[in-house]
Amino acid sequence: MILTDIKTELGNRILSLLLQRGWVVEYEYPDTTIDKGIDYDAYTLARDGERLEFEWDNWDEWQIRGSQATLQAIGEEFGIPPGRNPTAT
């Protein structure tokens, strides 16, 4: 499942709160790239065998890929309506 068109500030807040809740960064788009945080950024978070892939660009803002159950819970907690651009993957 994927959630798309998540505003930058909200996506940043979700990422930060998940890290505070015990998710760990398994992958981070390298700081050494010239476009990090300007045109593109990406993280993979992991916890208990599950992964969430966060991807950001300057045009579409954040998208999050992960299990349906986890993304539904995130959507409910952060006010992302269920029909708001989710698609099955």
Gaussian input, Z-matrix of N, CA and C with variables (Angstrom, degrees):
# hf/3-21g

backbone

0 1
 N
 C     1     B1
 C     2     B2     1     A1
 N     3     B3     2     A2     1     D1
 C     4     B4     3     A3     2     D2
 C     5     B5     4     A4     3     D3
 N     6     B6     5     A5     4     D4
 C     7     B7     6     A6     5     D5
 C     8     B8     7     A7     6     D6
 N     9     B9     8     A8     7     D7
 C    10    B10     9     A9     8     D8
 C    11    B11    10    A10     9     D9
 N    12    B12    11    A11    10    D10
 C    13    B13    12    A12    11    D11
 C    14    B14    13    A13    12    D12
 N    15    B15    14    A14    13    D13
 C    16    B16    15    A15    14    D14
 C    17    B17    16    A16    15    D15
 N    18    B18    17    A17    16    D16
 C    19    B19    18    A18    17    D17
 C    20    B20    19    A19    18    D18
 N    21    B21    20    A20    19    D19
 C    22    B22    21    A21    20    D20
 C    23    B23    22    A22    21    D21
 N    24    B24    23    A23    22    D22
 C    25    B25    24    A24    23    D23
 C    26    B26    25    A25    24    D24
 N    27    B27    26    A26    25    D25
 C    28    B28    27    A27    26    D26
 C    29    B29    28    A28    27    D27
 N    30    B30    29    A29    28    D28
 C    31    B31    30    A30    29    D29
 C    32    B32    31    A31    30    D30
 N    33    B33    32    A32    31    D31
 C    34    B34    33    A33    32    D32
 C    35    B35    34    A34    33    D33
 N    36    B36    35    A35    34    D34
 C    37    B37    36    A36    35    D35
 C    38    B38    37    A37    36    D36
 N    39    B39    38    A38    37    D37
 C    40    B40    39    A39    38    D38
 C    41    B41    40    A40    39    D39
 N    42    B42    41    A41    40    D40
 C    43    B43    42    A42    41    D41
 C    44    B44    43    A43    42    D42
 N    45    B45    44    A44    43    D43
 C    46    B46    45    A45    44    D44
 C    47    B47    46    A46    45    D45
 N    48    B48    47    A47    46    D46
 C    49    B49    48    A48    47    D47
 C    50    B50    49    A49    48    D48
 N    51    B51    50    A50    49    D49
 C    52    B52    51    A51    50    D50
 C    53    B53    52    A52    51    D51
 N    54    B54    53    A53    52    D52
 C    55    B55    54    A54    53    D53
 C    56    B56    55    A55    54    D54
 N    57    B57    56    A56    55    D55
 C    58    B58    57    A57    56    D56
 C    59    B59    58    A58    57    D57
 N    60    B60    59    A59    58    D58
 C    61    B61    60    A60    59    D59
 C    62    B62    61    A61    60    D60
 N    63    B63    62    A62    61    D61
 C    64    B64    63    A63    62    D62
 C    65    B65    64    A64    63    D63
 N    66    B66    65    A65    64    D64
 C    67    B67    66    A66    65    D65
 C    68    B68    67    A67    66    D66
 N    69    B69    68    A68    67    D67
 C    70    B70    69    A69    68    D68
 C    71    B71    70    A70    69    D69
 N    72    B72    71    A71    70    D70
 C    73    B73    72    A72    71    D71
 C    74    B74    73    A73    72    D72
 N    75    B75    74    A74    73    D73
 C    76    B76    75    A75    74    D74
 C    77    B77    76    A76    75    D75
 N    78    B78    77    A77    76    D76
 C    79    B79    78    A78    77    D77
 C    80    B80    79    A79    78    D78
 N    81    B81    80    A80    79    D79
 C    82    B82    81    A81    80    D80
 C    83    B83    82    A82    81    D81
 N    84    B84    83    A83    82    D82
 C    85    B85    84    A84    83    D83
 C    86    B86    85    A85    84    D84
 N    87    B87    86    A86    85    D85
 C    88    B88    87    A87    86    D86
 C    89    B89    88    A88    87    D87
 N    90    B90    89    A89    88    D88
 C    91    B91    90    A90    89    D89
 C    92    B92    91    A91    90    D90
 N    93    B93    92    A92    91    D91
 C    94    B94    93    A93    92    D92
 C    95    B95    94    A94    93    D93
 N    96    B96    95    A95    94    D94
 C    97    B97    96    A96    95    D95
 C    98    B98    97    A97    96    D96
 N    99    B99    98    A98    97    D97
 C   100   B100    99    A99    98    D98
 C   101   B101   100   A100    99    D99
 N   102   B102   101   A101   100   D100
 C   103   B103   102   A102   101   D101
 C   104   B104   103   A103   102   D102
 N   105   B105   104   A104   103   D103
 C   106   B106   105   A105   104   D104
 C   107   B107   106   A106   105   D105
 N   108   B108   107   A107   106   D106
 C   109   B109   108   A108   107   D107
 C   110   B110   109   A109   108   D108
 N   111   B111   110   A110   109   D109
 C   112   B112   111   A111   110   D110
 C   113   B113   112   A112   111   D111
 N   114   B114   113   A113   112   D112
 C   115   B115   114   A114   113   D113
 C   116   B116   115   A115   114   D114
 N   117   B117   116   A116   115   D115
 C   118   B118   117   A117   116   D116
 C   119   B119   118   A118   117   D117
 N   120   B120   119   A119   118   D118
 C   121   B121   120   A120   119   D119
 C   122   B122   121   A121   120   D120
 N   123   B123   122   A122   121   D121
 C   124   B124   123   A123   122   D122
 C   125   B125   124   A124   123   D123
 N   126   B126   125   A125   124   D124
 C   127   B127   126   A126   125   D125
 C   128   B128   127   A127   126   D126
 N   129   B129   128   A128   127   D127
 C   130   B130   129   A129   128   D128
 C   131   B131   130   A130   129   D129
 N   132   B132   131   A131   130   D130
 C   133   B133   132   A132   131   D131
 C   134   B134   133   A133   132   D132
 N   135   B135   134   A134   133   D133
 C   136   B136   135   A135   134   D134
 C   137   B137   136   A136   135   D135
 N   138   B138   137   A137   136   D136
 C   139   B139   138   A138   137   D137
 C   140   B140   139   A139   138   D138
 N   141   B141   140   A140   139   D139
 C   142   B142   141   A141   140   D140
 C   143   B143   142   A142   141   D141
 N   144   B144   143   A143   142   D142
 C   145   B145   144   A144   143   D143
 C   146   B146   145   A145   144   D144
 N   147   B147   146   A146   145   D145
 C   148   B148   147   A147   146   D146
 C   149   B149   148   A148   147   D147
 N   150   B150   149   A149   148   D148
 C   151   B151   150   A150   149   D149
 C   152   B152   151   A151   150   D150
 N   153   B153   152   A152   151   D151
 C   154   B154   153   A153   152   D152
 C   155   B155   154   A154   153   D153
 N   156   B156   155   A155   154   D154
 C   157   B157   156   A156   155   D155
 C   158   B158   157   A157   156   D156
 N   159   B159   158   A158   157   D157
 C   160   B160   159   A159   158   D158
 C   161   B161   160   A160   159   D159
 N   162   B162   161   A161   160   D160
 C   163   B163   162   A162   161   D161
 C   164   B164   163   A163   162   D162
 N   165   B165   164   A164   163   D163
 C   166   B166   165   A165   164   D164
 C   167   B167   166   A166   165   D165
 N   168   B168   167   A167   166   D166
 C   169   B169   168   A168   167   D167
 C   170   B170   169   A169   168   D168
 N   171   B171   170   A170   169   D169
 C   172   B172   171   A171   170   D170
 C   173   B173   172   A172   171   D171
 N   174   B174   173   A173   172   D172
 C   175   B175   174   A174   173   D173
 C   176   B176   175   A175   174   D174
 N   177   B177   176   A176   175   D175
 C   178   B178   177   A177   176   D176
 C   179   B179   178   A178   177   D177
 N   180   B180   179   A179   178   D178
 C   181   B181   180   A180   179   D179
 C   182   B182   181   A181   180   D180
 N   183   B183   182   A182   181   D181
 C   184   B184   183   A183   182   D182
 C   185   B185   184   A184   183   D183
 N   186   B186   185   A185   184   D184
 C   187   B187   186   A186   185   D185
 C   188   B188   187   A187   186   D186
 N   189   B189   188   A188   187   D187
 C   190   B190   189   A189   188   D188
 C   191   B191   190   A190   189   D189
 N   192   B192   191   A191   190   D190
 C   193   B193   192   A192   191   D191
 C   194   B194   193   A193   192   D192
 N   195   B195   194   A194   193   D193
 C   196   B196   195   A195   194   D194
 C   197   B197   196   A196   195   D195
 N   198   B198   197   A197   196   D196
 C   199   B199   198   A198   197   D197
 C   200   B200   199   A199   198   D198
 N   201   B201   200   A200   199   D199
 C   202   B202   201   A201   200   D200
 C   203   B203   202   A202   201   D201
 N   204   B204   203   A203   202   D202
 C   205   B205   204   A204   203   D203
 C   206   B206   205   A205   204   D204
 N   207   B207   206   A206   205   D205
 C   208   B208   207   A207   206   D206
 C   209   B209   208   A208   207   D207
 N   210   B210   209   A209   208   D208
 C   211   B211   210   A210   209   D209
 C   212   B212   211   A211   210   D210
 N   213   B213   212   A212   211   D211
 C   214   B214   213   A213   212   D212
 C   215   B215   214   A214   213   D213
 N   216   B216   215   A215   214   D214
 C   217   B217   216   A216   215   D215
 C   218   B218   217   A217   216   D216
 N   219   B219   218   A218   217   D217
 C   220   B220   219   A219   218   D218
 C   221   B221   220   A220   219   D219
 N   222   B222   221   A221   220   D220
 C   223   B223   222   A222   221   D221
 C   224   B224   223   A223   222   D222
 N   225   B225   224   A224   223   D223
 C   226   B226   225   A225   224   D224
 C   227   B227   226   A226   225   D225
 N   228   B228   227   A227   226   D226
 C   229   B229   228   A228   227   D227
 C   230   B230   229   A229   228   D228
 N   231   B231   230   A230   229   D229
 C   232   B232   231   A231   230   D230
 C   233   B233   232   A232   231   D231
 N   234   B234   233   A233   232   D232
 C   235   B235   234   A234   233   D233
 C   236   B236   235   A235   234   D234
 N   237   B237   236   A236   235   D235
 C   238   B238   237   A237   236   D236
 C   239   B239   238   A238   237   D237
 N   240   B240   239   A239   238   D238
 C   241   B241   240   A240   239   D239
 C   242   B242   241   A241   240   D240
 N   243   B243   242   A242   241   D241
 C   244   B244   243   A243   242   D242
 C   245   B245   244   A244   243   D243
 N   246   B246   245   A245   244   D244
 C   247   B247   246   A246   245   D245
 C   248   B248   247   A247   246   D246
 N   249   B249   248   A248   247   D247
 C   250   B250   249   A249   248   D248
 C   251   B251   250   A250   249   D249
 N   252   B252   251   A251   250   D250
 C   253   B253   252   A252   251   D251
 C   254   B254   253   A253   252   D252
 N   255   B255   254   A254   253   D253
 C   256   B256   255   A255   254   D254
 C   257   B257   256   A256   255   D255
 N   258   B258   257   A257   256   D256
 C   259   B259   258   A258   257   D257
 C   260   B260   259   A259   258   D258
 N   261   B261   260   A260   259   D259
 C   262   B262   261   A261   260   D260
 C   263   B263   262   A262   261   D261
 N   264   B264   263   A263   262   D262
 C   265   B265   264   A264   263   D263
 C   266   B266   265   A265   264   D264

   B1=1.4437
   B2=1.5225
   B3=1.3278
   B4=1.4603
   B5=1.5273
   B6=1.3255
   B7=1.4631
   B8=1.5199
   B9=1.3196
   B10=1.4600
   B11=1.5192
   B12=1.3280
   B13=1.4679
   B14=1.5292
   B15=1.3258
   B16=1.4647
   B17=1.5211
   B18=1.3019
   B19=1.4612
   B20=1.5313
   B21=1.3142
   B22=1.4622
   B23=1.5238
   B24=1.3187
   B25=1.4643
   B26=1.5233
   B27=1.3379
   B28=1.4576
   B29=1.5232
   B30=1.3144
   B31=1.4606
   B32=1.5148
   B33=1.3297
   B34=1.4705
   B35=1.5233
   B36=1.3299
   B37=1.4628
   B38=1.5339
   B39=1.3260
   B40=1.4656
   B41=1.5276
   B42=1.3179
   B43=1.4644
   B44=1.5223
   B45=1.3093
   B46=1.4592
   B47=1.5281
   B48=1.3189
   B49=1.4687
   B50=1.5225
   B51=1.3254
   B52=1.4606
   B53=1.5268
   B54=1.3238
   B55=1.4598
   B56=1.5268
   B57=1.3181
   B58=1.4664
   B59=1.5216
   B60=1.3247
   B61=1.4625
   B62=1.5223
   B63=1.3216
   B64=1.4546
   B65=1.5183
   B66=1.3258
   B67=1.4612
   B68=1.5250
   B69=1.3298
   B70=1.4613
   B71=1.5263
   B72=1.3278
   B73=1.4596
   B74=1.5238
   B75=1.3118
   B76=1.4561
   B77=1.5243
   B78=1.3178
   B79=1.4652
   B80=1.5220
   B81=1.3355
   B82=1.4648
   B83=1.5239
   B84=1.3104
   B85=1.4525
   B86=1.5255
   B87=1.3155
   B88=1.4700
   B89=1.5386
   B90=1.3161
   B91=1.4727
   B92=1.5230
   B93=1.3099
   B94=1.4628
   B95=1.5246
   B96=1.3280
   B97=1.4623
   B98=1.5223
   B99=1.3013
   B100=1.4594
   B101=1.5315
   B102=1.3401
   B103=1.4629
   B104=1.5264
   B105=1.3537
   B106=1.4594
   B107=1.5187
   B108=1.3234
   B109=1.4534
   B110=1.5141
   B111=1.3072
   B112=1.4644
   B113=1.5208
   B114=1.3258
   B115=1.4651
   B116=1.5250
   B117=1.3366
   B118=1.4621
   B119=1.5274
   B120=1.3401
   B121=1.4574
   B122=1.5276
   B123=1.3072
   B124=1.4619
   B125=1.5197
   B126=1.3247
   B127=1.4549
   B128=1.5177
   B129=1.3211
   B130=1.4519
   B131=1.5141
   B132=1.3215
   B133=1.4568
   B134=1.5176
   B135=1.3279
   B136=1.4583
   B137=1.5247
   B138=1.3323
   B139=1.4693
   B140=1.5220
   B141=1.3050
   B142=1.4677
   B143=1.5305
   B144=1.3224
   B145=1.4504
   B146=1.5147
   B147=1.2978
   B148=1.4645
   B149=1.5235
   B150=1.3377
   B151=1.4684
   B152=1.5148
   B153=1.3179
   B154=1.4653
   B155=1.5190
   B156=1.3076
   B157=1.4579
   B158=1.5204
   B159=1.3150
   B160=1.4582
   B161=1.5226
   B162=1.3140
   B163=1.4621
   B164=1.5289
   B165=1.3107
   B166=1.4621
   B167=1.5206
   B168=1.3047
   B169=1.4597
   B170=1.5229
   B171=1.2902
   B172=1.4555
   B173=1.5293
   B174=1.3187
   B175=1.4657
   B176=1.5129
   B177=1.3226
   B178=1.4635
   B179=1.5215
   B180=1.3241
   B181=1.4543
   B182=1.5328
   B183=1.3436
   B184=1.4611
   B185=1.5167
   B186=1.3215
   B187=1.4542
   B188=1.5207
   B189=1.3195
   B190=1.4618
   B191=1.5224
   B192=1.3313
   B193=1.4677
   B194=1.5261
   B195=1.3076
   B196=1.4542
   B197=1.5070
   B198=1.3211
   B199=1.4674
   B200=1.5195
   B201=1.3126
   B202=1.4585
   B203=1.5267
   B204=1.3213
   B205=1.4625
   B206=1.5284
   B207=1.3241
   B208=1.4644
   B209=1.5206
   B210=1.3315
   B211=1.4641
   B212=1.5191
   B213=1.3206
   B214=1.4671
   B215=1.5255
   B216=1.3336
   B217=1.4676
   B218=1.5286
   B219=1.3200
   B220=1.4672
   B221=1.5256
   B222=1.3190
   B223=1.4632
   B224=1.5139
   B225=1.3235
   B226=1.4629
   B227=1.5244
   B228=1.3193
   B229=1.4715
   B230=1.5200
   B231=1.3253
   B232=1.4598
   B233=1.5262
   B234=1.3104
   B235=1.4515
   B236=1.5170
   B237=1.3281
   B238=1.4599
   B239=1.5212
   B240=1.3238
   B241=1.4633
   B242=1.5257
   B243=1.3365
   B244=1.4588
   B245=1.5234
   B246=1.3025
   B247=1.4605
   B248=1.5039
   B249=1.3000
   B250=1.4563
   B251=1.5137
   B252=1.2984
   B253=1.4537
   B254=1.5300
   B255=1.3369
   B256=1.4632
   B257=1.5271
   B258=1.3189
   B259=1.4557
   B260=1.5050
   B261=1.2782
   B262=1.4632
   B263=1.5082
   B264=1.3289
   B265=1.4648
   B266=1.4958
   A1=107.80
   A2=115.59
   A3=120.52
   A4=109.38
   A5=115.10
   A6=122.09
   A7=106.75
   A8=116.90
   A9=120.35
   A10=111.19
   A11=114.82
   A12=122.97
   A13=112.41
   A14=116.35
   A15=121.00
   A16=106.90
   A17=116.61
   A18=121.33
   A19=110.60
   A20=115.15
   A21=121.89
   A22=112.61
   A23=117.81
   A24=121.27
   A25=111.23
   A26=116.71
   A27=120.39
   A28=110.73
   A29=118.60
   A30=121.59
   A31=112.12
   A32=116.71
   A33=120.99
   A34=110.63
   A35=116.46
   A36=121.01
   A37=110.25
   A38=117.21
   A39=121.08
   A40=110.03
   A41=116.72
   A42=121.58
   A43=110.99
   A44=116.71
   A45=121.91
   A46=112.13
   A47=116.71
   A48=119.70
   A49=112.10
   A50=117.44
   A51=119.11
   A52=110.97
   A53=117.24
   A54=120.29
   A55=110.76
   A56=117.10
   A57=121.05
   A58=111.52
   A59=116.70
   A60=122.09
   A61=113.36
   A62=117.15
   A63=119.54
   A64=116.63
   A65=117.66
   A66=118.90
   A67=106.91
   A68=117.06
   A69=120.87
   A70=109.81
   A71=114.97
   A72=120.64
   A73=108.04
   A74=115.21
   A75=121.53
   A76=110.02
   A77=116.98
   A78=123.04
   A79=108.15
   A80=115.58
   A81=122.30
   A82=108.03
   A83=115.41
   A84=120.37
   A85=107.15
   A86=119.02
   A87=121.88
   A88=114.65
   A89=114.30
   A90=121.24
   A91=111.62
   A92=117.39
   A93=121.12
   A94=113.16
   A95=117.15
   A96=119.40
   A97=109.51
   A98=115.78
   A99=120.43
   A100=112.95
   A101=116.84
   A102=119.08
   A103=114.42
   A104=118.50
   A105=120.50
   A106=110.97
   A107=115.03
   A108=120.62
   A109=114.36
   A110=117.36
   A111=121.01
   A112=109.43
   A113=115.56
   A114=121.14
   A115=112.44
   A116=117.49
   A117=120.16
   A118=110.37
   A119=115.33
   A120=121.42
   A121=107.95
   A122=117.20
   A123=120.67
   A124=110.43
   A125=114.89
   A126=122.67
   A127=108.05
   A128=116.27
   A129=121.73
   A130=106.14
   A131=115.95
   A132=121.97
   A133=108.05
   A134=116.27
   A135=120.81
   A136=109.95
   A137=113.74
   A138=120.54
   A139=108.26
   A140=116.75
   A141=122.37
   A142=112.32
   A143=117.29
   A144=121.62
   A145=115.24
   A146=117.50
   A147=121.57
   A148=109.61
   A149=116.18
   A150=121.50
   A151=110.31
   A152=115.01
   A153=122.75
   A154=107.22
   A155=116.85
   A156=121.49
   A157=109.07
   A158=115.32
   A159=122.72
   A160=107.89
   A161=116.70
   A162=120.67
   A163=107.72
   A164=115.87
   A165=121.66
   A166=109.53
   A167=115.57
   A168=119.56
   A169=108.28
   A170=114.40
   A171=121.83
   A172=112.74
   A173=117.30
   A174=120.59
   A175=111.97
   A176=117.28
   A177=121.55
   A178=113.33
   A179=117.51
   A180=125.24
   A181=109.74
   A182=119.75
   A183=121.63
   A184=112.37
   A185=114.18
   A186=121.84
   A187=106.64
   A188=114.86
   A189=120.67
   A190=107.82
   A191=116.24
   A192=122.62
   A193=108.39
   A194=114.90
   A195=119.54
   A196=110.57
   A197=115.48
   A198=120.08
   A199=109.88
   A200=114.50
   A201=120.19
   A202=110.82
   A203=117.56
   A204=120.89
   A205=111.74
   A206=116.74
   A207=120.08
   A208=111.39
   A209=116.79
   A210=118.84
   A211=112.20
   A212=118.20
   A213=120.08
   A214=110.20
   A215=116.73
   A216=120.77
   A217=110.59
   A218=117.24
   A219=121.07
   A220=109.65
   A221=116.59
   A222=120.52
   A223=112.22
   A224=116.61
   A225=120.58
   A226=111.27
   A227=116.49
   A228=120.00
   A229=112.73
   A230=116.84
   A231=119.90
   A232=113.66
   A233=116.20
   A234=119.86
   A235=114.82
   A236=116.42
   A237=120.27
   A238=105.46
   A239=118.18
   A240=120.63
   A241=111.76
   A242=117.10
   A243=121.38
   A244=113.45
   A245=118.16
   A246=120.23
   A247=114.18
   A248=118.25
   A249=121.67
   A250=111.48
   A251=116.17
   A252=125.09
   A253=115.82
   A254=119.68
   A255=115.98
   A256=109.20
   A257=116.77
   A258=120.73
   A259=108.43
   A260=116.70
   A261=120.71
   A262=109.62
   A263=116.26
   A264=120.65
   A265=109.83
   D1=153.86
   D2=179.00
   D3=-140.54
   D4=138.73
   D5=169.89
   D6=-108.59
   D7=133.59
   D8=-176.76
   D9=-126.65
   D10=171.63
   D11=176.96
   D12=57.41
   D13=39.60
   D14=177.21
   D15=-88.43
   D16=122.71
   D17=-178.21
   D18=-54.46
   D19=146.17
   D20=-174.74
   D21=-52.25
   D22=-49.15
   D23=-176.32
   D24=-62.70
   D25=-42.18
   D26=179.40
   D27=-67.17
   D28=-44.25
   D29=177.71
   D30=-60.33
   D31=-40.84
   D32=176.89
   D33=-61.83
   D34=-40.71
   D35=-179.51
   D36=-66.76
   D37=-43.46
   D38=178.59
   D39=-60.38
   D40=-47.53
   D41=179.53
   D42=-57.57
   D43=-48.15
   D44=-179.01
   D45=-62.36
   D46=-44.92
   D47=-178.85
   D48=-67.34
   D49=-37.60
   D50=177.38
   D51=-63.46
   D52=-38.72
   D53=176.86
   D54=-63.43
   D55=-39.86
   D56=177.35
   D57=-64.65
   D58=-26.25
   D59=-177.72
   D60=-91.60
   D61=10.15
   D62=172.76
   D63=105.04
   D64=-2.77
   D65=172.36
   D66=-70.26
   D67=146.53
   D68=-179.99
   D69=-119.57
   D70=149.99
   D71=179.22
   D72=-78.14
   D73=116.32
   D74=176.61
   D75=-92.52
   D76=-30.83
   D77=177.86
   D78=-146.65
   D79=140.75
   D80=173.08
   D81=-137.06
   D82=132.04
   D83=174.84
   D84=-54.68
   D85=127.95
   D86=-169.32
   D87=-60.22
   D88=139.24
   D89=175.25
   D90=-63.15
   D91=-21.09
   D92=-176.36
   D93=-78.49
   D94=-9.05
   D95=178.27
   D96=-78.61
   D97=143.85
   D98=-174.05
   D99=-70.38
   D100=-24.36
   D101=-174.61
   D102=-100.57
   D103=3.85
   D104=-178.47
   D105=-57.04
   D106=123.13
   D107=177.32
   D108=76.42
   D109=-4.11
   D110=178.25
   D111=-103.65
   D112=-53.78
   D113=178.95
   D114=-116.22
   D115=-20.57
   D116=-173.97
   D117=-158.13
   D118=149.47
   D119=172.09
   D120=-158.86
   D121=155.90
   D122=-179.96
   D123=-158.09
   D124=146.99
   D125=176.77
   D126=-143.17
   D127=148.04
   D128=166.32
   D129=-119.38
   D130=123.50
   D131=177.48
   D132=-105.15
   D133=148.14
   D134=179.65
   D135=-136.94
   D136=146.40
   D137=174.53
   D138=-164.11
   D139=130.26
   D140=175.94
   D141=51.76
   D142=42.22
   D143=177.03
   D144=79.10
   D145=2.40
   D146=179.07
   D147=-107.09
   D148=149.98
   D149=178.63
   D150=-126.20
   D151=143.67
   D152=170.65
   D153=-122.20
   D154=129.55
   D155=178.47
   D156=-107.03
   D157=117.45
   D158=176.99
   D159=-102.04
   D160=132.92
   D161=177.64
   D162=-138.34
   D163=133.33
   D164=-177.94
   D165=-128.88
   D166=138.93
   D167=166.45
   D168=-139.76
   D169=165.32
   D170=-171.72
   D171=-68.66
   D172=-15.52
   D173=-176.18
   D174=-100.21
   D175=-48.15
   D176=-175.14
   D177=-98.49
   D178=-6.92
   D179=-177.33
   D180=62.48
   D181=-147.43
   D182=-171.78
   D183=-81.39
   D184=145.95
   D185=164.12
   D186=-134.41
   D187=148.66
   D188=-178.72
   D189=-128.58
   D190=130.49
   D191=175.72
   D192=-112.44
   D193=140.04
   D194=177.87
   D195=177.02
   D196=-167.16
   D197=-179.46
   D198=-69.58
   D199=152.76
   D200=-179.51
   D201=-59.56
   D202=-45.05
   D203=-177.31
   D204=-61.44
   D205=-45.27
   D206=-178.67
   D207=-67.62
   D208=-42.89
   D209=-179.91
   D210=-69.37
   D211=-32.61
   D212=174.72
   D213=-64.47
   D214=-41.34
   D215=178.59
   D216=-64.30
   D217=-42.87
   D218=177.37
   D219=-62.20
   D220=-44.81
   D221=179.22
   D222=-58.70
   D223=-44.23
   D224=179.17
   D225=-64.67
   D226=-45.64
   D227=-177.01
   D228=-65.20
   D229=-37.97
   D230=-173.01
   D231=-105.01
   D232=12.58
   D233=174.00
   D234=71.67
   D235=29.50
   D236=175.02
   D237=-93.57
   D238=110.09
   D239=-175.39
   D240=-57.36
   D241=145.15
   D242=-177.01
   D243=-54.67
   D244=-36.04
   D245=-178.37
   D246=-85.81
   D247=3.94
   D248=-174.43
   D249=-79.25
   D250=86.15
   D251=174.18
   D252=56.53
   D253=27.82
   D254=172.60
   D255=-81.05
   D256=143.53
   D257=173.83
   D258=-138.68
   D259=148.51
   D260=177.40
   D261=-74.44
   D262=143.12
   D263=175.90
   D264=-120.73

